[in-house]
Amino acid sequence: MLDTEEDLPRFACPDWWEKLLAGQTPMADVPYDKIKAAKAIAFFNRLRLPDVPGNPPLVDACGDWFRDMLAVFLASEDPETLLPTVWELLCMVPKKNSKTTYVAGLALTALYIIEAPNRQMLLVGPSQNISERCFDQAQGMIRLDPKLETIFKVQDHTKTITRYKTGTSLDVKTFDTSIVTGEIPIMTIIDEVHELGKKAKAAAVMQQIRGGGITKQRGRLLMITTQSDEPPAGIWRTELDKARKIRDGKGGRSPIMLPVLYEYPVEKQLDQEFWRNPKNWELILPNMGRSIDPQALIDDYENNGKVSKEAEQIWASQHLNIEIGVGLGGDGWSGALHWQSCIDAKLTGLDALLKRSEVCTIGIDWGGADDLAGLYVIGREKHTKRWLGWGKAWARKTVFEQRKSIAPRLRGFEEAGDLEIAGSGEEQAEAAAEICLRVFKSGLLPEQGGIGLDAAGVALLLDALEAVNLKQPLIQAVAQGWKLQTAVSSVPLKLEDGRFLHGDQPMMAWSVGNAKQTLRGSNYVVTKEVSGAAKIDLLMALFNAAMLMFQNPEAAAAFDAEAWIASYA
């Protein structure tokens, strides 16, 4: 355990909740150049709000929370090396805290104080509407101040703002795979980064933006966002988890990202009585009384947020940063709360799982032309007896046509390697059978009950399995519905105790977050009818594998190739 502040890794802030309770910015104390910070804050303070009556200056309209971030982001300094320490900053703050306006002001401030000549800065929105609003706010601030018009050149048609003295430009763009071409920006600001979790190839673009971080000039990255109105996924899941680990002192000794997360602790997100109480809202709403009218927020919650369970979930995610699947967890599968805490970075794929396991079971959830097919392998680890998990999913092209709302996410999962696009049902079945055969040849499947599946609609799969000589009793049907109660209720207990580890597959995290748990009689069930088709297939496959592993199987003898070949006769 870390006993003193000196023992803490850089940017760790274990007292972040205490800081929020005291009305302070929930971030670590970071040394910075006071003179440079004072210059930046003085410039920022003189900017005026272009869309508020009276056009008040930011010295009055902006809270100190944002100035705290601005100071360390633009002027952080290691006392010994005098080099910057904050190369990246992630701020998660609820809706209506003027973050888009403030980042437009920060972008202008950076363009003014950074003396690098003829370089590029980016202010990026996830959609055209958001990026246009960013630009409108920035240009509006300039046109309210004649002196600023002598400092900056505004080009409306290209959404570019250039500082005359240095020739360095701020380009306002919509997030796309082509936003970074050639030159690496010296600074990138991304608004509403949670939306990137819905975009295919977002991770590749972020990596390209971060390329500046390993050059001599280096590049800075500021991400600011609300919580997602869906279970965090993709690049947003990755960045959020990284920020929380750094904040909690688990992100390495010298991270470059400073987290500033306005959120309740998990136990408070689970306490619905706590977060539904308006007296507790101001703890994570730093602009309460400025851009947010307290009574208007209460009225909006009473009249709009409470009209249905779904509406309340979305309202809470946007206005209180309550993570979907946590705060209203009565609907979500109980295992979702602990899923992210059970990541084992060494579980990089099926080979890693097989190497560490003494026995394995395979669960399969098959889908039709408009659904996904999922396969999940659970291995029981040698010596520790912990469960290890890895999954794979398939989709036919028709899924993308019929499930357009999730198509971008599916493309992202394809890019991550979790999902494979199959040309036909036969091709899909053959790919699944190949994985089953691979596990079988490892000698880790039991003789009976090694492969479990939902018996509905699996003719092609059974044919593919039989083609590689995998049959009953190795293959068993797993009863569905309330009969999956053991897996639905017991897997969360293993996750809570750290007895189930997985390799942090984005698609699996998405499936877990989508799952809705309902009570039928005296049993909890998770079904596609409630959770949504094509959204929880991998989790259902996990449940099938778990039902077999709960039988405490033993691996069959080492694979005998000759006997296996002879059994074809």
Secondary structure as UniProt FT lines:
FT   HELIX           5..7
FT   TURN            10..11
FT   TURN            14..15
FT   HELIX           16..21
FT   TURN            22..23
FT   HELIX           34..46
FT   TURN            50..51
FT   TURN            53..54
FT   HELIX           58..61
FT   HELIX           64..75
FT   TURN            79..81
FT   STRAND          88..92
FT   TURN            95..96
FT   HELIX           99..113
FT   TURN            117..118
FT   STRAND          120..125
FT   HELIX           128..143
FT   HELIX           146..149
FT   TURN            150..151
FT   STRAND          152..155
FT   TURN            156..159
FT   STRAND          160..163
FT   TURN            164..166
FT   STRAND          169..174
FT   TURN            177..178
FT   STRAND          187..191
FT   HELIX           193..198
FT   TURN            200..201
FT   HELIX           202..209
FT   HELIX           210..214
FT   STRAND          220..225
FT   HELIX           234..247
FT   TURN            248..249
FT   STRAND          257..261
FT   HELIX           266..270
FT   HELIX           272..275
FT   HELIX           278..284
FT   TURN            286..287
FT   TURN            289..291
FT   HELIX           294..300
FT   HELIX           301..305
FT   HELIX           309..319
FT   TURN            324..331
FT   TURN            334..335
FT   HELIX           336..339
FT   HELIX           340..342
FT   TURN            345..346
FT   HELIX           350..356
FT   STRAND          357..365
FT   TURN            369..370
FT   STRAND          372..381
FT   TURN            382..384
FT   STRAND          387..396
FT   HELIX           397..402
FT   HELIX           404..406
FT   HELIX           407..416
FT   STRAND          419..422
FT   HELIX           425..441
FT   TURN            442..443
FT   STRAND          451..453
FT   TURN            456..457
FT   HELIX           459..467
FT   TURN            468..469
FT   TURN            472..474
FT   STRAND          475..477
FT   HELIX           481..484
FT   HELIX           485..496
FT   TURN            497..498
FT   STRAND          500..502
FT   HELIX           506..514
FT   STRAND          516..520
FT   TURN            521..522
FT   STRAND          523..526
FT   HELIX           528..531
FT   TURN            533..534
FT   HELIX           537..549
FT   TURN            550..551
FT   HELIX           561..566
FT   TURN            567..568
//
